[in-house]
Amino acid sequence: MLLFYLKSLFAGMNRSRETAPQKRKRGDSNSLTQSPLDAERILYDLIKKKEDSGMWTGDMKKETNLPHPVVTKALKSLQTRNLIKEVVNFQNKTKKHFMAVEFEPSKELTGGAWYVDGNLDMEFIRELKKQCVNYINKMKVATIEGVSEFVKKSAVFNVECTTQQIAEIMKALVLDNEIMEVRSTGLGDHHSIPSGTVCYRCSSKGGQGGGLKVGGLASVPCGVCPHIGECTPDGKISPKTCVYFTKWLDF
């Protein structure tokens, strides 16, 4: 009996040695760093959480601690599967940014309407300036709101221009000396604009001898008058009684 018991004990120990390596082998196969699919899942979830801001590859490596080759391979696979896309950061075009395909890049990332693929869209800016000047020249005088409304209704551009963007264009046109900023007098060309409202007119007009001189327009007293807000056609302060306005008309 003792001999039979010892044989059975040795046989059990041998079977344990044979099966032990197989258990350790199965445990190694579950490691995340060993699976390309798990790396893709980690990166995709991370990128998707950033929504329209996207994510730089450098930040991905810091947050996941994944090796560079693993990140590069996983990103390439996700792009092939049409799950993510590469976008350009206009502030630093050398940095690779990625975002989930269902999102569109934010203006903070692309630079807004002024940029295309990270580059300043000079053609768009030139055309927008032209449209603004043409409208002001046609109306003789216009406000930012009026110009903005005209641009929206004209359907010349396939992107929407905000009032803030029109204001930026108007400032650029003033610096280019193509238009000038004045304040409405409520009279003449300004009759449709409340007195004291900031508005714009072209620096010069076309026509044979009928144009106003740039110097004359630039020196209009209403534009710098501190009482323009109190000036009305029939008020105590009015263009009719203003000696400076009369001198400017005689000029």
GIDASUL-V704786 format. One record per residue. N is the residue number from 1. RES is the residue in one small letter. OMEGA is omega in degrees with one decimal (* if undefined). NEAR is the number of other C-alpha atoms within 8 Angstrom. Layout:
N | RES | OMEGA | NEAR
N | RES | OMEGA | NEAR
//
This chain:
1 | m | -179.5 | 4
2 | l | 179.4 | 5
3 | l | -179.5 | 6
4 | f | -179.2 | 7
5 | y | -179.7 | 8
6 | l | 178.8 | 8
7 | k | -179.7 | 8
8 | s | 179.9 | 8
9 | l | 178.7 | 8
10 | f | 179.8 | 8
11 | a | 178.3 | 8
12 | g | 178.7 | 8
13 | m | 178.3 | 8
14 | n | 179.6 | 8
15 | r | 178.7 | 8
16 | s | 179.4 | 8
17 | r | -176.9 | 8
18 | e | -175.9 | 8
19 | t | -176.1 | 8
20 | a | -179.8 | 8
21 | p | -179.2 | 8
22 | q | 179.2 | 8
23 | k | 178.7 | 8
24 | r | -179.4 | 8
25 | k | 179.1 | 8
26 | r | 179.6 | 8
27 | g | 179.2 | 8
28 | d | -175.9 | 7
29 | s | -178.4 | 7
30 | n | -178.6 | 7
31 | s | -179.1 | 8
32 | l | -177.1 | 7
33 | t | -179.4 | 8
34 | q | -173.7 | 7
35 | s | 176.0 | 8
36 | p | -179.5 | 9
37 | l | 178.2 | 7
38 | d | 177.5 | 9
39 | a | 178.0 | 14
40 | e | -178.9 | 12
41 | r | -179.6 | 8
42 | i | -178.2 | 9
43 | l | -179.3 | 13
44 | y | 178.8 | 12
45 | d | -179.2 | 8
46 | l | -179.5 | 9
47 | i | -177.6 | 13
48 | k | -180.0 | 10
49 | k | -178.8 | 6
50 | k | 177.4 | 10
51 | e | -173.5 | 10
52 | d | 177.7 | 9
53 | s | -178.2 | 10
54 | g | -179.2 | 14
55 | m | 178.6 | 11
56 | w | -178.0 | 10
57 | t | 178.4 | 10
58 | g | 178.2 | 6
59 | d | 177.6 | 8
60 | m | -178.5 | 12
61 | k | -179.6 | 12
62 | k | -174.9 | 8
63 | e | -176.7 | 6
64 | t | -175.9 | 8
65 | n | 176.8 | 7
66 | l | 179.1 | 10
67 | p | -179.1 | 7
68 | h | -179.8 | 7
69 | p | -179.8 | 6
70 | v | 179.2 | 10
71 | v | -179.3 | 12
72 | t | -179.0 | 8
73 | k | -179.3 | 8
74 | a | 179.3 | 13
75 | l | 178.0 | 11
76 | k | 179.2 | 8
77 | s | 179.7 | 9
78 | l | 176.0 | 12
79 | q | 179.0 | 10
80 | t | 179.5 | 7
81 | r | 177.4 | 6
82 | n | 177.6 | 8
83 | l | 177.4 | 10
84 | i | 177.4 | 12
85 | k | 177.5 | 10
86 | e | 179.1 | 8
87 | v | -177.5 | 11
88 | v | 172.9 | 13
89 | n | -173.2 | 12
90 | f | 179.3 | 12
91 | q | 178.3 | 7
92 | n | -174.6 | 7
93 | k | 180.0 | 9
94 | t | 179.7 | 4
95 | k | 179.4 | 9
96 | k | 177.7 | 11
97 | h | 178.3 | 12
98 | f | 173.4 | 13
99 | m | 178.7 | 17
100 | a | -173.1 | 13
101 | v | -177.1 | 9
102 | e | -179.6 | 4
103 | f | 173.2 | 8
104 | e | -176.5 | 6
105 | p | 177.2 | 10
106 | s | 179.8 | 9
107 | k | 176.2 | 8
108 | e | -179.8 | 7
109 | l | -174.9 | 12
110 | t | -175.5 | 14
111 | g | 179.0 | 11
112 | g | -174.1 | 9
113 | a | -177.5 | 8
114 | w | -174.8 | 10
115 | y | 173.5 | 12
116 | v | -178.0 | 9
117 | d | 176.9 | 8
118 | g | -178.8 | 12
119 | n | 179.1 | 7
120 | l | -176.5 | 7
121 | d | -176.2 | 9
122 | m | -179.7 | 7
123 | e | 178.9 | 6
124 | f | -179.4 | 8
125 | i | 179.3 | 10
126 | r | -178.7 | 8
127 | e | 179.2 | 8
128 | l | 175.9 | 9
129 | k | -179.3 | 11
130 | k | 180.0 | 8
131 | q | 179.4 | 9
132 | c | -179.6 | 11
133 | v | 179.4 | 11
134 | n | -179.6 | 8
135 | y | 180.0 | 10
136 | i | 179.4 | 14
137 | n | 179.6 | 11
138 | k | -177.5 | 6
139 | m | -176.9 | 7
140 | k | 175.8 | 9
141 | v | -176.4 | 12
142 | a | 175.6 | 11
143 | t | 176.9 | 9
144 | i | -179.9 | 12
145 | e | 179.0 | 7
146 | g | 178.5 | 8
147 | v | -179.8 | 13
148 | s | 179.5 | 12
149 | e | 178.5 | 8
150 | f | -178.9 | 9
151 | v | -179.8 | 12
152 | k | -176.7 | 9
153 | k | -176.8 | 6
154 | s | -179.8 | 7
155 | a | 178.2 | 7
156 | v | -176.2 | 5
157 | f | 179.9 | 6
158 | n | 174.3 | 5
159 | v | -179.4 | 5
160 | e | 177.9 | 6
161 | c | -179.9 | 10
162 | t | 177.7 | 7
163 | t | 178.5 | 9
164 | q | 179.0 | 6
165 | q | 176.9 | 8
166 | i | 178.0 | 12
167 | a | 178.3 | 9
168 | e | 178.2 | 8
169 | i | -179.7 | 11
170 | m | 177.5 | 12
171 | k | 179.1 | 8
172 | a | 179.3 | 8
173 | l | 176.1 | 12
174 | v | 178.5 | 11
175 | l | 177.7 | 7
176 | d | -179.3 | 7
177 | n | 176.1 | 8
178 | e | 174.2 | 11
179 | i | 177.2 | 13
180 | m | 179.1 | 12
181 | e | 179.0 | 10
182 | v | 173.8 | 10
183 | r | -177.1 | 13
184 | s | 174.4 | 14
185 | t | -177.5 | 14
186 | g | -177.7 | 13
187 | l | 175.9 | 8
188 | g | 179.2 | 5
189 | d | -176.6 | 7
190 | h | -170.3 | 12
191 | h | -178.0 | 9
192 | s | -177.8 | 6
193 | i | -178.8 | 8
194 | p | -179.8 | 10
195 | s | 179.8 | 13
196 | g | -179.3 | 12
197 | t | 176.4 | 8
198 | v | 179.3 | 9
199 | c | -173.9 | 12
200 | y | 172.8 | 14
201 | r | -177.3 | 13
202 | c | -178.3 | 13
203 | s | 178.7 | 12
204 | s | 179.3 | 9
205 | k | 177.1 | 9
206 | g | 177.2 | 6
207 | g | -177.8 | 6
208 | q | 174.5 | 5
209 | g | -177.0 | 4
210 | g | -176.2 | 7
211 | g | 175.4 | 9
212 | l | 179.9 | 8
213 | k | 178.8 | 8
214 | v | -179.7 | 8
215 | g | 179.7 | 6
216 | g | 179.3 | 10
217 | l | -178.0 | 9
218 | a | -176.5 | 8
219 | s | -179.8 | 7
220 | v | -173.7 | 10
221 | p | -176.9 | 9
222 | c | -175.9 | 11
223 | g | -178.1 | 9
224 | v | -177.9 | 6
225 | c | -179.9 | 7
226 | p | -178.2 | 5
227 | h | -176.2 | 7
228 | i | 179.6 | 12
229 | g | -179.2 | 7
230 | e | -175.5 | 7
231 | c | 177.6 | 14
232 | t | -178.0 | 12
233 | p | -176.6 | 9
234 | d | -177.1 | 6
235 | g | 178.3 | 7
236 | k | 173.1 | 6
237 | i | -176.3 | 11
238 | s | 177.4 | 11
239 | p | -178.1 | 11
240 | k | -176.9 | 6
241 | t | -176.5 | 6
242 | c | -178.7 | 9
243 | v | -179.0 | 6
244 | y | 179.3 | 7
245 | f | 178.9 | 11
246 | t | 178.1 | 10
247 | k | -179.6 | 8
248 | w | 177.3 | 11
249 | l | 177.9 | 6
250 | d | 179.6 | 5
251 | f | * | 5
//
